[in-house]
């Protein structure tokens, strides 16, 4: 009996040790390190100056005076400068009849520039890639864009290739999540994550105001990112992924329809942005933060917030006496767990809404504002331009934690937290202009050129 008991104890001990070892191995494999990333800088002849933007608007025979004024009003208020980039077919005046070749050419120009540069920077080659994730929301050819990259670079036959479509601006972190999960099944593997958007065949040429907004905000761009779960490469990595949280409130009808691709009354296809979008963004943001906060904030901050929340509910009169406005209430201080905020530059209103929600200051949202000004909204790749701004400014130090937040159609809010583990001093895509940002005088070239236009009531274009 004693021998049997001893054998049983040894077997149990062995089982516990084995389970602990496998759990540790899984944790090691689920780790995700950022080796490096590259943001796309299109050719200079694709820049959208004030004159170019005005010419694109003026040449549309469908626009009447009200639509013309509306577009100019939106672009003046957009926060976008005149160094952004557009698709070549639009700049050539062919937006009314885009071709499949236009879309492919736009993709090829991006792939050939960014992916080549990423391989050159890191020293890895195409055949080192185990997982490939490509996200382009509004262009899904057959064969897929992932297959196009595999063929172009001669990748291995066993590369796990994925193409994502229809995921909107939040796809950057969705593809990162997919890459991380794919890496978890492959020890010591390397993943290439490619994010861009197809603007060439998706330029809206109609007169529906809710669908004309996208032309004023979205611009050409893209990013190529190399991540790994190999602990041996941690010393070469710039950052390590701490956590990633996704929230999708598409079950709500208003949220699902607030940013949707559809036909207008004349049959022209475009992205419709409704007035319900800000409300959907706030709701999705709140859902995301409720799940994110316990993962990144210290216990002391969570306890403080919980105590204030309980006090407000149990003693509403006492809590009201300590607030200054009707909307004041307990707020989580994310600064206790995060050092930098990498926010999606979806537009001025989006940046300001996140700033208010998190209680941030102008310095915190400067990278997002400057990215919107210099590059516009490049959809899923936007966050990497914002991160590149922080790196180019020398703001990221070892041990710092960076919160990324992005929004997208569906409606979705995705976030993640990175910890800086390596040296981050590469000026990247900002190399030729970072010293000029932020400008002392944030002049608006569109305001200077078009402020003379009056609206229907005779008031100034800028309300």
N, C-alpha and C positions, 0 to 999 in steps of 0.2 A: 504493500500500500504506500509506504514511504517512497519507494522508487517510482511508483506511478505518479504520485503527487509531485515529485521532483521533476519528472519528465513533463508533466502538465505545465508546471511553472515555467520550465525552460521554453516549452513551445509557445506559451503565452508571451513570454518576454521576447522571444524571437519574432512573434507576430507583431507585437507593439513596435519593436525596433524597425521591422520591415515597413510598417505603415508610416512611421515617422520619417524613415528614409525616403519613401516614395512621395510623401507629402512635400518634403523639402525639395526633392527633385522637380516636382511639378511647379513649386514656387519659383525655382531657379529658371525653369523653362518658360514660365509666364512672364518673366521679366522682359522689359522692352527698353532698349537703349537707342538713343538717337545718335547715329554715327555722324551724319551731316545732312544738309539740305541745300537746295538751289532754287531760287526764284527766277522766273523767266522775264527777260527784258527784250521785247520785240524790237524790230528794226526802227530806226528813227523816222523813216518815211511813213510809219503808221501812227504817228502822233496825232491826237485830236486837239487842234488849237481852237481858239474862239472862232476864227474865220472858218475852219473846217466844220465845226459844229453848226454854225449859222448856215453854211452852204448846204449841209445835209437837210436841215429843216426847210430851207427856202425852196429847194428843188422839188419837194413833194407836192404834187398837183392835188392831192386829196385834202391838204390842210387849208382850212379857212383862217381868217384873222383870229378868231377866238382860240383855236387850237395852236396856232403859231405863237400867240402871246403866252398861252399856258405852258408850252414847252420851254420857252425862254425863261419864264418865271421859275420853273422847276430847276432848270440847270443853273440859274443864278444862285439859287438857295442850296444847291446840292453839296457844297463844300469841296467840289472837284476842281482841280486846276487844269492847265492846258498842256500837261506833260503826259497825260494818259494815252493809251493806245487802243485803236479800233481795228476791226477786220479789214483786210485789203479790198474785198468786194464792195464794202460800204464806202470806203474812201475813194474807190474808183467809180462810184455812182451806179453800182449794179445791185443795190439792196432789194429792188423790186423783183429780181429774178435770180436768186442765189442758186448755185448748182451744188451737187454732191461733191464735185471736185473742189469747190471753194472751201467746204467744211474739211475735207481731207488735207488740203494744203495748209489750212490753219493749224491742224493737229501736227502735221509733219514738221512745220517750222518750230513749233514748241518742243516736240520730242528731240529733234536734232540739236537744239540749243541746250536745253536744260539737262537732259539725261546724260549727254556727252560730257557736260561740265561736271556733273556729279561723280561720274566714274573717274574722271581725271583728278578731281579733288581728293577722293578717298583712296584711290589706288585699287579699288575693286573693279572687276570686269563683269560683263553681262552674264558669263557662265558661272559666276559666284552667286547669282541670285537664285534663291530657293522659292520665294513667294513674290508674285507680282500682283499689285492691286491698282487698278486704273478707275478713276471716277470722272465722268463727264456727264452732266445731268441731262443735256438736251440733244445729244447726238449719240446714237447707238447703231453703228453700221454692222454689217455682216460680211466677212469675219469681224470680230470684235476689235476694239482699239487695243486691248491687251494682246490679241494675236498679232496685230500690226507691229507692236513693240517687240514681241518675241521673234518675229520674222526679221525685222530691221536689224536687231542686234545679235541674232543667232544664238538665242538662249537655249539652255538644255531642254531635252525632251521631257524631263520630269518636273519642270518648273510648274508650280501651282499658280495658274493665272486666273484672275477674277476681273470682270468689268461691271461697274456699278453705273446705273442710269436713274434719272428721275429723283435724285436725293437732294437736290438744291444746294444752297450755300453751306449747309451743315455737313456735306459729304466728306470734307477733309478729315474730320474726327471719326466719322463712320468707317472710312477706309482704313484709318489707323487702327481702329478697334478690330476690324476684320483681319488686318495683317498680324496684330498681336495674337489673336486667337489661332490663326493658322500657324504661327511660329510655335505656339504652345504644344503642337503635335509633332514638332520637328526639332530635335536637340541641336543647338549650335548652328542656327540657320540665319539667313539674311533675307530681308524683305525690301522691295522697292515699291514705294507708294507714290503714285502719279496723280496729280489733281489739276484740272483745268476746266474751262467751259467753252462751248462752241457758240460763238457769237455770230459767225458769218451767215449761217442759214436761218438765224432766229431774230433778225432785226425786224421789229414791228413797223409796218408801213400803213397802218390804219389810223383812225381818228378817235378811237375810244380812249378817253383820258386815263382811265385806270390801267390801260395797257401801254400807254405812251411813256409812263414813268421809267420803265426798265431801260429804255434807250438812253436816258439821261444818267443812269447810275452805273450800269454794267460795262466793263471794259475788258480788253484782252489781257491775259496773264496766265500764270500757271506755276506749279511747284513740283519738284522731284525730291523725295525724301528717302533716306536709307536708314532702316532700323534693324536691330538684331536682338536675339535673346542669348547670345553667346557671352558668358561672363568673362571669357578671355579677352573680349574686345571692349570691356568696360573702360579700360584705361584710355582708349582712343575715342570714346563717346563724348559728346557734348552735354547730353542730358539723359536722365533716366525717368521713365514714366512712372509716376506714383499711383495714379488712379485715373479712370475714365468713366464718366457718367453720361448716360443718354436718356432723354425724355422725349416722348412722342405723344402728342395729344390729338392725333388725327381722328379719334373717335368722336370728337366734338365737331359738329357740322360747320360752324362758323370758322373754327380754326383750320379745318381741312380746306375750306374754300377761299381763305384770305389771300393766298398766293397760288394761283392755279393757271395752267396753260389751257387756253380755250380759243374758240373762234369768236370774232365780233359779229355784229349784225351784217356786215358785208362779206364775211367769210375769211377775213384776214386773221391769221393765228398769231398769238402773242401771250405774254405772261400778264395776267390781271392781278393787280395789287389792290385789295379792298381796304376800306376804312377800319375793318375789324382786325387788321394785321397787328397794330400796336397792342391791342388787348390780348390777342393770341400770344404774342411774344412775351408779354409780362406773365401770363399764366404758365407758359412752358418754362420760362426762366425760374419761376417760383417752385415748380415741381422738381426741376433739376437741382436747385440749390438745397432743397430739403434732403435730397439724397447725398449731395456732395458734402455738405457741412460736417456731418459726423466723421467723414473720412479724412478731412484735411485740417480741422480746427482742434485746438487743445481742449481738454476736458474743462478747464477753468472757464473758457469762453462759452462753451455749450451750457455749463451750469449757470453762468451769469444770465445768458439769454433766457434759459428755461425759468429761472427765478423771476425775471421781469415779466415774462409771459403769464406765469401763474398769478403773479400779483395783479396784473391787469385784469385777469378774468375773475379772480376772487374778490378783489377790492377795486372795482372800476372807478369809483369816485376818487380814491386816494391816488390811483395811477394817473387819472386825468388832471389832477392838480399839479403834477410834476411835468406835464407836457405843455408845449407852447402853441401848438396848432392842433386842429381836429384830427389831422392825419398822422400825427406823431405817435410812435409806439416803439416797442422793443425791436431793435435791429441787431443782426449778427455783424460783428466786426471781423470781416475776412482778412484784415491786415494782420490779425494774430496768427494766421497760418499761411499767408501768401505774401510774397514780396513784390511781385509784378503782375500786372493785369494785361493780358494779350487778348483784346476784344475784337470781334468781327466788325470791320468797317463797312457795314451794310448801308450806312447813310448817317447823316448828322443826327436825325431823330433817334436812331437805334443807339448810337454812341451815348447820347445824352440820357436816354432812358436807363441804360445800364449804369451810367455814372451816378444817377440819383438813387437807383435801387441799392447799390453797394456802398453809397456814401463816399465816392472817390473824389479826388481833386483833379485839377487840370493836368498836372504832371502825369497822373495815372493814365489818362485817356489821350495824352499827346501822341503816343505811337499810333493809335488807331486813327486819330484825326489826320496826322501827317500822311499815313498810308492812303487814306481816302483822297486826300488832296493830290498826292503824287501819282497814284496808280488807279484810283477809282475802286469800285467793288469788283474784284476779280473772282467772285463767287467762292468756291470751295478752297481755293488756294490763298485767299486773303490773309488768313491767320499767319501764314509763313512770311508774308511781307511785313506784317506787324512785328513778328519775332525778329526778323532781320534788322528792322529799325532799332530795336532795343540792343541787339548785338553790336550794330554799327556805332551806336552811341556809347558803347562800353558800360552799359548798365548791369549786365549779367555777370555775377561773381559766383564762384564755387559755393555751393550750399544754398543759394537762392532758390526760391520756389516760384514758379510761373504758372498762373492760372490762365488757361485758354477757354474762351466762351464763344460759341457760334450759334447762329440761328438759321433755319431753313424751312422751305415749304413742307407742308405735311399736317400740322406745324410741329417743328422739332427745335429743341435746344440741347446742344451737346457741350460738354465741358471736360477738361482734363487738367491735371496738375503735373508739371515736370519739375524735377530737381536738377539744378546745374551741377554737373560732375566734372566738367573739363574746362579748358580755356575757351572763352567765347569772345573773340576780338576781330572776327571777319566782317568787313564792311559789306561784303556781298553785293547785292543788286543796288545798294545805296551808295556805292563807292564814289560815284562821280557827283553826288549832290548832297550827301549827308551833312556837310558843313554849312549848307544853306538852310537847314531845318533845325528847329522851327524858325521861320522867317520873322524878323522883328515886326514887319508890317504885312499881315496876311491879306494882301491885296486880292481882290476878286476880279480876274480879267473879264469874266462874263458880265459882271455888274458894270465895269467901266465901259464896255462896248455896247451893252444893250439897255442900260438904265433909262435911255431916252424914250423907250417904248411905253405907251400908256395903256391901261386896261380899258375895258368897255365904259367904265364910269368916269374915265378921265384921270384916275389916280395914278400915282407912280407904279411902275411894274413891281417894285419892291415894297410890299405891304408892311 
